């Protein structure tokens, strides 16, 4: 079984970044046994608000690589 996990990981790491992110999100979601409907609703509202701000040009977007560097303090 452990060998299978290692092989799956090796194959997953060959995926492009977007696919790896989607896979990671799906795996994390699979760990949630219960769904907090209020939290889901709040997150959905937050996403809608942020997308609207982006569409209206109210926020300055930066590339992920730059954001990651800022978070790491570089």
Rosetta constraint file for C-alpha pairs under 8 A:
AtomPair CA 1 CA 5 HARMONIC 6.52 0.50
AtomPair CA 2 CA 6 HARMONIC 6.35 0.50
AtomPair CA 3 CA 7 HARMONIC 6.21 0.50
AtomPair CA 4 CA 8 HARMONIC 6.07 0.50
AtomPair CA 5 CA 9 HARMONIC 6.09 0.50
AtomPair CA 6 CA 10 HARMONIC 6.19 0.50
AtomPair CA 7 CA 11 HARMONIC 6.24 0.50
AtomPair CA 8 CA 12 HARMONIC 6.05 0.50
AtomPair CA 9 CA 13 HARMONIC 6.11 0.50
AtomPair CA 10 CA 14 HARMONIC 6.70 0.50
AtomPair CA 11 CA 15 HARMONIC 7.12 0.50
AtomPair CA 12 CA 20 HARMONIC 6.64 0.50
AtomPair CA 13 CA 20 HARMONIC 7.05 0.50
AtomPair CA 15 CA 19 HARMONIC 5.93 0.50
AtomPair CA 15 CA 20 HARMONIC 5.90 0.50
AtomPair CA 16 CA 20 HARMONIC 6.28 0.50
AtomPair CA 17 CA 21 HARMONIC 6.12 0.50
AtomPair CA 18 CA 22 HARMONIC 6.24 0.50
AtomPair CA 19 CA 23 HARMONIC 6.08 0.50
AtomPair CA 20 CA 24 HARMONIC 6.02 0.50
AtomPair CA 21 CA 25 HARMONIC 6.12 0.50
AtomPair CA 22 CA 26 HARMONIC 6.17 0.50
AtomPair CA 23 CA 27 HARMONIC 6.15 0.50
AtomPair CA 24 CA 28 HARMONIC 6.14 0.50
AtomPair CA 25 CA 29 HARMONIC 6.06 0.50
AtomPair CA 26 CA 30 HARMONIC 6.20 0.50
AtomPair CA 27 CA 31 HARMONIC 6.88 0.50
AtomPair CA 28 CA 32 HARMONIC 7.29 0.50
AtomPair CA 35 CA 40 HARMONIC 7.64 0.50
AtomPair CA 36 CA 40 HARMONIC 6.21 0.50
AtomPair CA 37 CA 41 HARMONIC 6.06 0.50
AtomPair CA 38 CA 42 HARMONIC 6.15 0.50
AtomPair CA 39 CA 43 HARMONIC 6.14 0.50
AtomPair CA 40 CA 44 HARMONIC 6.13 0.50
AtomPair CA 41 CA 45 HARMONIC 6.25 0.50
AtomPair CA 42 CA 46 HARMONIC 6.21 0.50
AtomPair CA 43 CA 47 HARMONIC 6.14 0.50
AtomPair CA 44 CA 48 HARMONIC 6.21 0.50
AtomPair CA 45 CA 49 HARMONIC 6.16 0.50
AtomPair CA 46 CA 50 HARMONIC 6.17 0.50
AtomPair CA 47 CA 51 HARMONIC 6.08 0.50
AtomPair CA 48 CA 52 HARMONIC 6.18 0.50
AtomPair CA 49 CA 53 HARMONIC 6.28 0.50
AtomPair CA 50 CA 54 HARMONIC 6.22 0.50
AtomPair CA 51 CA 55 HARMONIC 6.12 0.50
AtomPair CA 52 CA 56 HARMONIC 6.11 0.50
AtomPair CA 53 CA 57 HARMONIC 6.15 0.50
AtomPair CA 53 CA 58 HARMONIC 5.11 0.50
AtomPair CA 53 CA 59 HARMONIC 6.22 0.50
AtomPair CA 54 CA 58 HARMONIC 6.06 0.50
AtomPair CA 54 CA 59 HARMONIC 5.79 0.50
AtomPair CA 54 CA 60 HARMONIC 7.95 0.50
AtomPair CA 54 CA 61 HARMONIC 7.97 0.50
AtomPair CA 62 CA 66 HARMONIC 6.54 0.50
AtomPair CA 62 CA 67 HARMONIC 6.65 0.50
AtomPair CA 63 CA 67 HARMONIC 6.43 0.50
AtomPair CA 64 CA 68 HARMONIC 5.93 0.50
AtomPair CA 65 CA 69 HARMONIC 6.22 0.50
AtomPair CA 66 CA 70 HARMONIC 6.23 0.50
AtomPair CA 67 CA 71 HARMONIC 6.16 0.50
AtomPair CA 68 CA 72 HARMONIC 6.17 0.50
AtomPair CA 69 CA 73 HARMONIC 6.18 0.50
AtomPair CA 69 CA 74 HARMONIC 5.19 0.50
AtomPair CA 70 CA 74 HARMONIC 5.73 0.50
